[in-house]
Amino acid sequence: MTKLAASKFLVCLMMCALAGCASKNDHPPADESVDMSATDGKQPDLIPVIAALHDQMHSWEGTRYQWGGTQLTGVDCSGFVWRTLKDRFNIPMDRVTTRELIAMGRPVDKTHLQPGDLVFFRIKHELHVGFYDTDQQFLHASVSQGVMRSSLNNPYWKSVYLEARRLPREQNSQISFNYKNKV
């Protein structure tokens, strides 16, 4: 091998080594990975979840708060979550309280929220629950304004945020789009 050919080979070998070092790793670190256990290692398609949440919000927005309520005439926070799980995600379950909801699923770090995750707050020693939507927004039944969308970045919601939980069946459930208001 000539000296020129050897130097070209060496330069080519160094370029390959540098290219290998600079390649992008498509796998997130373990602590940032998305829950993919129910989707055979594939990232879940969250578009149907978002669409179902927005459809439910469209149907229920402005419904007044009524403690223990589960109807369009009045609903509380756990009633709104229960009706959404039942009506949109077709998860068969009896009426649940916020205390029962906070014991379901698995905890999710606030930095890894996905649409459909349940977000919990502690307000004056009581629990409050809603659905994480997108862009730091969540859907819930507010005592003062009824069913609405709020921001997790709001100083009040930041100060009372407790935790988030992911229900495993929600992302793989049969999603319904109900264009008529259910009562």
ChimeraX attribute file (.defattr): number of C-alpha atoms within 10 A of each C-alpha:
attribute: neighborCount
match mode: 1-to-1
recipient: residues
	/A:1	6
	/A:2	7
	/A:3	8
	/A:4	9
	/A:5	10
	/A:6	11
	/A:7	12
	/A:8	12
	/A:9	12
	/A:10	12
	/A:11	12
	/A:12	12
	/A:13	12
	/A:14	12
	/A:15	12
	/A:16	12
	/A:17	11
	/A:18	11
	/A:19	11
	/A:20	10
	/A:21	9
	/A:22	9
	/A:23	8
	/A:24	8
	/A:25	7
	/A:26	6
	/A:27	8
	/A:28	9
	/A:29	9
	/A:30	7
	/A:31	8
	/A:32	11
	/A:33	11
	/A:34	16
	/A:35	16
	/A:36	12
	/A:37	11
	/A:38	13
	/A:39	12
	/A:40	8
	/A:41	10
	/A:42	11
	/A:43	13
	/A:44	17
	/A:45	11
	/A:46	14
	/A:47	10
	/A:48	17
	/A:49	23
	/A:50	17
	/A:51	17
	/A:52	22
	/A:53	24
	/A:54	16
	/A:55	18
	/A:56	23
	/A:57	19
	/A:58	14
	/A:59	17
	/A:60	24
	/A:61	19
	/A:62	17
	/A:63	21
	/A:64	22
	/A:65	23
	/A:66	18
	/A:67	13
	/A:68	15
	/A:69	16
	/A:70	20
	/A:71	17
	/A:72	18
	/A:73	12
	/A:74	20
	/A:75	26
	/A:76	27
	/A:77	27
	/A:78	26
	/A:79	25
	/A:80	29
	/A:81	25
	/A:82	22
	/A:83	22
	/A:84	22
	/A:85	21
	/A:86	17
	/A:87	18
	/A:88	22
	/A:89	23
	/A:90	16
	/A:91	17
	/A:92	10
	/A:93	10
	/A:94	8
	/A:95	14
	/A:96	13
	/A:97	18
	/A:98	19
	/A:99	14
	/A:100	10
	/A:101	17
	/A:102	20
	/A:103	10
	/A:104	13
	/A:105	16
	/A:106	12
	/A:107	16
	/A:108	17
	/A:109	12
	/A:110	15
	/A:111	8
	/A:112	13
	/A:113	20
	/A:114	24
	/A:115	22
	/A:116	26
	/A:117	24
	/A:118	27
	/A:119	26
	/A:120	23
	/A:121	19
	/A:122	15
	/A:123	13
	/A:124	7
	/A:125	7
	/A:126	9
	/A:127	18
	/A:128	24
	/A:129	30
	/A:130	26
	/A:131	24
	/A:132	27
	/A:133	24
	/A:134	14
	/A:135	12
	/A:136	16
	/A:137	15
	/A:138	22
	/A:139	27
	/A:140	28
	/A:141	28
	/A:142	22
	/A:143	15
	/A:144	8
	/A:145	13
	/A:146	20
	/A:147	27
	/A:148	18
	/A:149	19
	/A:150	17
	/A:151	17
	/A:152	19
	/A:153	12
	/A:154	11
	/A:155	9
	/A:156	10
	/A:157	16
	/A:158	12
	/A:159	13
	/A:160	16
	/A:161	18
	/A:162	16
	/A:163	16
	/A:164	24
	/A:165	24
	/A:166	22
	/A:167	14
	/A:168	16
	/A:169	14
	/A:170	18
	/A:171	20
	/A:172	15
	/A:173	14
	/A:174	12
	/A:175	19
	/A:176	18
	/A:177	15
	/A:178	13
	/A:179	10
	/A:180	7
	/A:181	10
	/A:182	12
	/A:183	8
